[in-house]
Amino acid sequence: MARRRAPAISQGADGQWHAWVVVGTKANGRPDQRHVKRATRDEVEERVDELLDQRKAGTVVKPGRAATLQQWLETYLDTVAARRCDPTTITGYRSKMRNYVYPIAGTVRLDRLTPEHLDRIYLEMQRAGRADATIVQTHRILSRALEVAYRRGMTPRNVSKLLEDNPTAKKREMVAFTEAEALRVLTAAERRRNSARWSVGLALGLRQGEALGLRWSYVDLDAGEMQVFWQLHRRPFEHGCGKPPTCRRKRAGNCPDKVLRLRSGEHQLDGGLILKAPKGSGKATVPIPAELVAELRRHKEVQDLERVMAEGAYAKHDLVFADLDGSPIDPARDWAEWKDLLKAAGVRAIRVHDGRHTAATLLIAQGVQLEVVQEILRHSSITVTRGYVHIASEMAKKATDRMGASLLRRPSTP
């Protein structure tokens, strides 16, 4: 088949084959001409055809040596993803790239990256026993980074779109307590300090960070409502001594010049604990049941006494649930308290976040409309709320069966 019209190809005095291809126009109005040099004529023809294809499709890569995948991903995480993602999220992204991507394809140039490189990354993760959800998230990070690189003319294509089968993960099954189990947990918590923290979690479905970040100035016990405007969050420190770190400390928290990155509207409390806006649909006002109002009043009386006993040493963070000195409760310690509480209650071991699922299923099982449940739990979409219906339906069926067995039972006839 005859080749398309293309630049002349000639062999130079150095023994290499050369061609000059005009692929467009530079910003100064001059022709954007690329020099192609290869050991054989066939290799030059192949590269010239590639450039002509790119010119026709409008996907010509910027001049200069293409960055490696690792170089681009580090730049992407530092300058692109950092604008829209939480610093803690970026830390997680870096970990996945460092552990799973760089060892296999980190040194590959962007313009030479192939779908087979991604296949190998995901296969090695699978063989190493990584969860499907971890593989999917790694793919999403790579796909987004490669799409940005493609749009900026750094690579002729986004190879993640060429995969026949993208990584997938099964939808995680919702886990929730039954009403009886929830009552056992709250009964076991009655004699513990900050027992109301678990009532708030199970009755209102607050996330862990939202419960620990709740402040008295946002709780109106007289009106029976609370404003979920904050969540407590632990953010890792970053090295402030340079990149790569010059302090020779592996953990950024041990760096003499450690830095805690705060975004607009965030507040640092103690160490790496910060207050930030809640997840999802954001700030919302949530009604408080009368029984929970009474429990929070009792909780406040105890906390006021602790404040008096601590005198000037009591932290002025205004937290509803705090340590004896008013300092915030670390989420890791809150998690340990939850596990200990479940053991004492003699119920199944589930995550702290599953308390939120419990609130959703109990509300639906009691006949509360989905739109109302969505508003209380602040789900971003009614589709998320519908995900709890099948569990709630099973709970409601068991409840009606018990009611029937109790009320409708008839004595057997002789």
NUDREN-743844 format. One record per residue (C-alpha): y, z negated, x. Coordinates in steps of 0.02 Angstrom, whole numbers. Last residue first. Example, Ala and Ser with C-alpha at 12.3 -4.5 7.8 and 13.67 -1.06 7.14 Angstrom:
BEGIN
LOVEX      y      z      x
LOVEX    -53   -357    684
LOVEX   -225   -390    615
This chain:
BEGIN
LOVEX      y      z      x
LOVEX  -1507  -3586  -2944
LOVEX  -1336  -3503  -2940
LOVEX  -1244  -3504  -2773
LOVEX  -1077  -3593  -2767
LOVEX   -934  -3472  -2755
LOVEX   -828  -3435  -2601
LOVEX   -662  -3358  -2646
LOVEX   -545  -3481  -2562
LOVEX   -622  -3515  -2391
LOVEX   -725  -3359  -2361
LOVEX   -584  -3253  -2428
LOVEX   -455  -3337  -2317
LOVEX   -567  -3318  -2165
LOVEX   -590  -3133  -2205
LOVEX   -402  -3117  -2232
LOVEX   -370  -3188  -2057
LOVEX   -502  -3079  -1977
LOVEX   -424  -2925  -2057
LOVEX   -249  -2978  -2001
LOVEX   -308  -2999  -1821
LOVEX   -392  -2828  -1824
LOVEX   -234  -2750  -1897
LOVEX   -128  -2835  -1764
LOVEX   -233  -2757  -1627
LOVEX   -221  -2584  -1707
LOVEX    -34  -2603  -1738
LOVEX     18  -2649  -1561
LOVEX     47  -2472  -1499
LOVEX    160  -2443  -1649
LOVEX    293  -2546  -1559
LOVEX    295  -2427  -1412
LOVEX    312  -2278  -1530
LOVEX    461  -2364  -1611
LOVEX    553  -2329  -1450
LOVEX    657  -2429  -1325
LOVEX    573  -2591  -1379
LOVEX    698  -2731  -1402
LOVEX    566  -2862  -1449
LOVEX    663  -2919  -1604
LOVEX    726  -2744  -1646
LOVEX    555  -2663  -1627
LOVEX    478  -2800  -1734
LOVEX    608  -2764  -1868
LOVEX    572  -2577  -1863
LOVEX    385  -2611  -1872
LOVEX    403  -2712  -2032
LOVEX    343  -2893  -2026
LOVEX    177  -2908  -2116
LOVEX    110  -3066  -2035
LOVEX     -6  -2961  -1926
LOVEX    146  -2865  -1864
LOVEX    233  -3024  -1807
LOVEX     74  -3092  -1729
LOVEX     44  -2929  -1636
LOVEX    218  -2922  -1563
LOVEX    224  -3105  -1510
LOVEX     54  -3089  -1426
LOVEX    111  -2935  -1331
LOVEX    255  -3037  -1262
LOVEX    132  -3173  -1211
LOVEX     40  -3033  -1123
LOVEX    184  -3032   -999
LOVEX    123  -3199   -929
LOVEX    -44  -3115   -893
LOVEX   -208  -3166   -975
LOVEX   -338  -3299   -938
LOVEX   -433  -3336  -1098
LOVEX   -411  -3507  -1178
LOVEX   -459  -3685  -1131
LOVEX   -285  -3756  -1158
LOVEX   -285  -3839   -985
LOVEX   -340  -3676   -905
LOVEX   -205  -3582   -999
LOVEX    -74  -3706   -939
LOVEX   -130  -3693   -757
LOVEX   -115  -3504   -766
LOVEX     57  -3517   -844
LOVEX    117  -3642   -713
LOVEX     62  -3523   -575
LOVEX    160  -3382   -657
LOVEX    315  -3492   -670
LOVEX    294  -3533   -486
LOVEX    294  -3348   -444
LOVEX    445  -3318   -558
LOVEX    545  -3448   -459
LOVEX    628  -3573   -574
LOVEX    816  -3575   -553
LOVEX    909  -3729   -487
LOVEX    967  -3861   -610
LOVEX    916  -4009   -501
LOVEX    761  -4050   -604
LOVEX    712  -3866   -601
LOVEX    777  -3746   -732
LOVEX    747  -3675   -906
LOVEX    907  -3656  -1008
LOVEX   1005  -3605   -853
LOVEX   1191  -3649   -844
LOVEX   1193  -3607   -657
LOVEX   1294  -3760   -609
LOVEX   1166  -3840   -494
LOVEX   1146  -4028   -514
LOVEX   1187  -4121   -353
LOVEX   1347  -4195   -424
LOVEX   1253  -4319   -533
LOVEX   1065  -4289   -528
LOVEX   1037  -4425   -658
LOVEX   1171  -4353   -773
LOVEX   1099  -4178   -759
LOVEX    923  -4242   -794
LOVEX    989  -4327   -953
LOVEX   1070  -4164  -1009
LOVEX    903  -4077   -978
LOVEX    811  -4199  -1091
LOVEX    940  -4175  -1230
LOVEX    932  -3987  -1207
LOVEX    743  -3984  -1233
LOVEX    761  -4084  -1394
LOVEX    888  -3956  -1456
LOVEX    774  -3814  -1400
LOVEX    632  -3887  -1504
LOVEX    742  -3898  -1659
LOVEX    800  -3718  -1637
LOVEX    617  -3667  -1615
LOVEX    573  -3739  -1784
LOVEX    722  -3653  -1865
LOVEX    668  -3482  -1799
LOVEX    788  -3405  -1672
LOVEX    868  -3235  -1706
LOVEX    887  -3115  -1557
LOVEX   1051  -3037  -1499
LOVEX   1029  -2890  -1381
LOVEX   1069  -2830  -1205
LOVEX    968  -2688  -1134
LOVEX    864  -2554  -1218
LOVEX    734  -2573  -1081
LOVEX    751  -2707   -949
LOVEX    875  -2850   -951
LOVEX   1038  -2848   -853
LOVEX   1034  -2941   -687
LOVEX   1028  -3120   -625
LOVEX    971  -3146   -446
LOVEX    844  -3246   -347
LOVEX    835  -3195   -163
LOVEX    906  -3358    -99
LOVEX    980  -3456   -243
LOVEX   1090  -3378   -379
LOVEX   1150  -3202   -339
LOVEX   1240  -3112   -480
LOVEX   1221  -2932   -539
LOVEX   1356  -2833   -633
LOVEX   1365  -2690   -508
LOVEX   1215  -2686   -392
LOVEX   1172  -2820   -266
LOVEX   1085  -2785   -101
LOVEX   1031  -2942    -10
LOVEX   1058  -2924    177
LOVEX    972  -3006    325
LOVEX   1072  -3021    487
LOVEX    962  -3153    570
LOVEX    808  -3059    504
LOVEX    676  -3177    436
LOVEX    691  -3112    256
LOVEX    671  -2936    324
LOVEX    493  -2978    369
LOVEX    427  -2893    525
LOVEX    555  -2971    641
LOVEX    591  -2869    797
LOVEX    778  -2899    775
LOVEX    815  -2715    811
LOVEX    759  -2650    642
LOVEX    741  -2459    633
LOVEX    869  -2447    561
LOVEX    996  -2581    600
LOVEX   1018  -2769    605
LOVEX   1044  -2792    418
LOVEX    860  -2792    374
LOVEX    834  -2801    188
LOVEX    803  -2952     77
LOVEX    679  -2942    -66
LOVEX    741  -2962   -244
LOVEX    676  -3097   -360
LOVEX    731  -3074   -540
LOVEX    801  -3183   -676
LOVEX    848  -3086   -832
LOVEX   1013  -3079   -922
LOVEX   1095  -3030  -1087
LOVEX    967  -3092  -1212
LOVEX   1094  -3166  -1333
LOVEX   1021  -3309  -1433
LOVEX   1024  -3349  -1618
LOVEX   1012  -3495  -1737
LOVEX   1197  -3504  -1785
LOVEX   1204  -3688  -1740
LOVEX   1088  -3663  -1590
LOVEX   1200  -3531  -1514
LOVEX   1121  -3479  -1348
LOVEX   1219  -3367  -1228
LOVEX   1318  -3509  -1149
LOVEX   1153  -3601  -1129
LOVEX   1083  -3472  -1009
LOVEX    918  -3374  -1018
LOVEX    867  -3304   -848
LOVEX    695  -3386   -847
LOVEX    659  -3320  -1022
LOVEX    725  -3146   -983
LOVEX    630  -3138   -818
LOVEX    466  -3181   -903
LOVEX    493  -3058  -1045
LOVEX    546  -3131  -1211
LOVEX    421  -3110  -1352
LOVEX    513  -3219  -1476
LOVEX    376  -3341  -1527
LOVEX    263  -3330  -1374
LOVEX    397  -3328  -1238
LOVEX    518  -3448  -1324
LOVEX    377  -3571  -1358
LOVEX    323  -3556  -1177
LOVEX    496  -3605  -1111
LOVEX    504  -3743  -1241
LOVEX    378  -3841  -1136
LOVEX    509  -3859   -998
LOVEX    419  -4016   -935
LOVEX    244  -4033   -999
LOVEX    187  -4144  -1143
LOVEX    193  -4006  -1273
LOVEX    119  -3870  -1163
LOVEX    -62  -3900  -1216
LOVEX    -10  -3886  -1399
LOVEX     83  -3723  -1361
LOVEX    -72  -3650  -1278
LOVEX   -186  -3707  -1420
LOVEX    -67  -3630  -1547
LOVEX    -72  -3463  -1456
LOVEX   -262  -3467  -1456
LOVEX   -267  -3497  -1645
LOVEX   -142  -3356  -1677
LOVEX   -249  -3238  -1575
LOVEX   -191  -3203  -1399
LOVEX   -145  -3030  -1342
LOVEX   -207  -2892  -1228
LOVEX   -150  -2712  -1250
LOVEX   -265  -2583  -1172
LOVEX   -190  -2489  -1026
LOVEX   -179  -2303  -1056
LOVEX   -299  -2213   -943
LOVEX   -223  -2142   -785
LOVEX   -191  -1963   -734
LOVEX   -169  -1872   -569
LOVEX   -110  -1691   -594
LOVEX   -246  -1561   -616
LOVEX   -210  -1380   -569
LOVEX    -80  -1429   -441
LOVEX     56  -1298   -417
LOVEX    195  -1407   -488
LOVEX    175  -1530   -344
LOVEX    210  -1384   -226
LOVEX    394  -1382   -271
LOVEX    446  -1215   -200
LOVEX    550  -1125    -68
LOVEX    595  -1288     21
LOVEX    762  -1363     74
LOVEX    864  -1260    -49
LOVEX    942  -1409   -136
LOVEX    845  -1377   -296
LOVEX    682  -1375   -197
LOVEX    720  -1540   -109
LOVEX    762  -1621   -276
LOVEX    597  -1557   -348
LOVEX    504  -1620   -194
LOVEX    574  -1796   -218
LOVEX    530  -1796   -404
LOVEX    352  -1736   -374
LOVEX    324  -1858   -231
LOVEX    380  -2008   -333
LOVEX    279  -1950   -483
LOVEX    123  -1923   -378
LOVEX    136  -2098   -304
LOVEX    154  -2167   -480
LOVEX     -2  -2077   -537
LOVEX   -101  -2139   -387
LOVEX    -47  -2318   -421
LOVEX    -94  -2302   -606
LOVEX   -266  -2237   -557
LOVEX   -294  -2395   -456
LOVEX   -326  -2379   -269
LOVEX   -509  -2392   -218
LOVEX   -491  -2317    -45
LOVEX   -586  -2162   -103
LOVEX   -456  -2136   -239
LOVEX   -312  -2152   -117
LOVEX   -399  -2029      0
LOVEX   -418  -1906   -145
LOVEX   -236  -1924   -195
LOVEX   -172  -1886    -20
LOVEX   -298  -1745      4
LOVEX   -245  -1658   -156
LOVEX    -64  -1676   -103
LOVEX    -97  -1586     61
LOVEX   -199  -1455    -32
LOVEX    -49  -1417   -142
LOVEX     38  -1353     15
LOVEX    180  -1413    127
LOVEX    239  -1283    252
LOVEX    421  -1273    194
LOVEX    430  -1462    187
LOVEX    368  -1481    365
LOVEX    209  -1583    385
LOVEX    229  -1741    490
LOVEX    211  -1862    343
LOVEX     59  -1774    271
LOVEX    -90  -1890    292
LOVEX    -26  -2052    370
LOVEX    144  -2028    285
LOVEX     78  -2020    106
LOVEX    -32  -2172     71
LOVEX     33  -2328    157
LOVEX    211  -2280    203
LOVEX    244  -2182     44
LOVEX    173  -2319    -65
LOVEX    271  -2455     25
LOVEX    432  -2356     16
LOVEX    413  -2337   -172
LOVEX    388  -2525   -192
LOVEX    546  -2560    -92
LOVEX    639  -2432   -199
LOVEX    586  -2528   -355
LOVEX    653  -2688   -279
LOVEX    818  -2600   -242
LOVEX    831  -2552   -427
LOVEX    833  -2365   -455
LOVEX    973  -2245   -501
LOVEX   1078  -2226   -344
LOVEX    938  -2280   -227
LOVEX    834  -2130   -282
LOVEX    956  -2010   -201
LOVEX   1023  -2084    -39
LOVEX    897  -2199     44
LOVEX    741  -2148    -53
LOVEX    779  -1963    -31
LOVEX    821  -1982    153
LOVEX    657  -2074    185
LOVEX    565  -1943     83
LOVEX    648  -1802    180
LOVEX    602  -1868    351
LOVEX    424  -1908    295
LOVEX    397  -1734    223
LOVEX    460  -1654    382
LOVEX    632  -1575    382
LOVEX    648  -1386    391
LOVEX    715  -1310    551
LOVEX    879  -1222    522
LOVEX    943  -1110    385
LOVEX    933  -1165    202
LOVEX    781  -1102    108
LOVEX    800   -945      5
LOVEX    751   -977   -175
LOVEX    850   -843   -266
LOVEX    692   -755   -326
LOVEX    737   -591   -241
LOVEX    794   -677    -82
LOVEX    636   -784    -80
LOVEX    528   -631    -96
LOVEX    626   -547     45
LOVEX    601   -701    154
LOVEX    413   -702    123
LOVEX    401   -515    158
LOVEX    491   -543    323
LOVEX    370   -684    366
LOVEX    217   -576    334
LOVEX    290   -429    428
LOVEX    327   -540    578
LOVEX    149   -607    578
LOVEX     80   -430    569
LOVEX    188   -377    716
LOVEX    114   -511    827
LOVEX    179   -658    929
LOVEX    319   -700    806
LOVEX    508   -699    799
LOVEX    609   -688    638
LOVEX    798   -701    648
LOVEX    886   -740    485
LOVEX   1048   -659    428
LOVEX   1165   -741    303
LOVEX   1298   -605    292
LOVEX   1477   -667    311
LOVEX   1582   -725    165
LOVEX   1626   -895    237
LOVEX   1503   -982    117
LOVEX   1363   -875    186
LOVEX   1297   -719    100
LOVEX   1117   -675     62
LOVEX    946   -649    140
LOVEX    988   -524    278
LOVEX    832   -508    386
LOVEX    828   -481    575
LOVEX    661   -435    653
LOVEX    573   -475    817
LOVEX    401   -458    898
LOVEX    369   -558   1056
LOVEX    329   -481   1226
LOVEX    485   -556   1306
LOVEX    558   -382   1329
LOVEX    563   -365   1141
LOVEX    444   -286   1018
LOVEX    524   -209    866
LOVEX    530   -231    678
LOVEX    661   -138    578
LOVEX    722   -225    423
LOVEX    629   -201    259
LOVEX    608    -73    122
LOVEX    447   -121     37
LOVEX    281    -94    122
LOVEX    170     50     70
LOVEX      0      0      0
